[in-house]
């Protein structure tokens, strides 16, 4: 159990003390202890589908389209997590934003190391554009969206979409796991913070990059948006960072690189928070602010006229 020695928000301190650190050393065990959250808006229709072989879950809000699209990548260090685990949040997001949400069941490491998850994301993005009419969606208003490892996948998907000429209008990256080097100051300063530790991050990257399977490490720029030399022309971005998170400095650095490349990028550092605390402790005031901002920025970014 993590004992909070950092200045967590008072409403989060007890949660931080009770939340065990995510242990990815045994992937099967980590997946077994994951529990999907409950509570889904009855107003949102959802169904499971296949995007050219990639399992996805599609959520449609009340009313008539065409709606914008949020392509969601779940958290879990590239090793655990699922569409079930993010089911309630995706349904809530669909209703609150007024968007089709497509949640991607990408393949997990170490059984499926890079590039499997990335390839699944790109396949799902291409499918969203091809099937936009059937989804009731506007292909000119597609956002990529993710937390933690899902944020890293969303960021790298946005770069690849630029390179392939696939339209992406926006990227929402929350506590993104971006950099396999994992050597920022926050990785040292907050190595033992709630839910996510520096060792968890390093273990996740080892599983995803595949050296334990005897595979040569892939070039960092193919894996990580943080190592792509030129970010000019990628979709505008919003990044949320937690104050006490080993990944905090990666989000800050990436926002700076986007701005330096001329990409509109907004960064919000939420004080007193820990990694993904808004979805672990949704009722805290700082969590409610973070969740409300998630909805607000997506609404604004995807508010253009439908084609």
Secondary structure, 3 states (H helix, E strand, C coil): CCCCCCCCCHHHHHHHHHCCCCCCCCHHHHHHCCCCCCCCCCCCEEEEEEECCEEEEEEECCCCCCEEEEEEECCCCCCCCCCCCCHHHHHHHHHHHCEEEEEECCCCCCCCCCCHHHHHHHHHHHHHHHCHHHHCEEEEEEEEEEECHHHHHHHHHHHHHHHHCCCCCEEEEECCCCCCCCCCHHHHHCCCCCCCCHHHHHHHHHHHHCHHHCCCCCCHHHHCHHHCCCCCCCCEEEEEEEEECCCHHHHHHHHHHHHHCCCCEEEEEEEEEECCHHHHCCCCHHHHHHHHHHHHHHHHHCCCCCC
